[in-house]
Amino acid sequence: MKVVRVYTGADNKSHFEDVEIPLKSGGKAGFMSDLQKATGVIFRETGGDYNFDFHNAPRRQYVVNLEGEVEIEVGDGTKRILRTGDILLAEDTTGQGHISRAVGGKPRKSLFITLN
């Protein structure tokens, strides 16, 4: 399963990395990853005018897009649009951080799974 990771590099800027979470057969239950410990869940809705300048993730967390899209920009100016069903692993808790923007003036619903 593909996850887009945002992390802080040695240059103190945020960067993207595509990470593949390995899945193994769970029999009739399908394919599953190993259990990952989490500390909580946050439900979030942002408006269509959402535009959050450079900021750090407040903690390591998965962000699962439930509805809508978000544009993420990292330190080198690279941008990616995360769509419904996409998963972000936010680990840029230090350094310059990243920018988050609404796409197409539409609201977004997301689920944060906190890791620490």
Secondary structure by P-SEA (a helix, b strand, c coil): cbbbbbbbccccccbbbbbbbbbcccccccccccbbbbcccccccccccccccccccccbbbbbbccbbbbbbccccbbbbbcccccccccccccccbbbbbcccbbbbbbbbccc
